[in-house]
Amino acid sequence: MKASLEKSSDRLLDNTKIKGFWERIHIVKNIFYIIHADFKSFSYLYSLLEK
């Protein structure tokens, strides 16, 4: 019984590690998306100023 409990807790730990890993990737992707959107709007405003 104890061995199966340890196995399930190990599996749960692995799942939380994987979940945390994907959450971090998602956060990084969001940050890059925000930077990209800001850069696009900045370049648009700069092109308006150049005219």
N, C-alpha and C positions, 0 to 999 in steps of 0.2 A: 504493500500500500504506500509506504513512504517513498519507495523508488519511483512509483508512477506519479506521485505528487511532485517530486523533484523534477521529473521529466516535463510535466505540464508547466511548472513554473519556469523552467529553462526555455520552453517553447514560447511562453508568454513574454519573457524577457526579449527573446529574439524578435518577436512581432513588434514590441514597442520600439526596439532599436530600428527596425526597418521603417516603422511609421514615422519616427522622429527624423530619420534620414530623408524621407520623402517630403516631410513638412519643411525641412531646411531647404531642400531644392526648390520647393514651391515659393518660399520666402525670397530666395535669391532671384528666381525668375521674376517675381513681382517687382523687386527693386530694379532690376535691369529694364523692365517694361516702363516703370515710372521715369527712369533716367532717359530712356529712348524717347518717350512722349515729351518730356521737358525739352530735350535737345531739338526735336522736330518743331515745337512751338517757338523755341528761341531762334532757330534758323529762319522760320517764317517771319518773325518780327524783325529780324535783322535784314531780311530781303525787303521788307516794307520800308525800313529806314534808308536803305541804299538808294531807293527810287527818288 
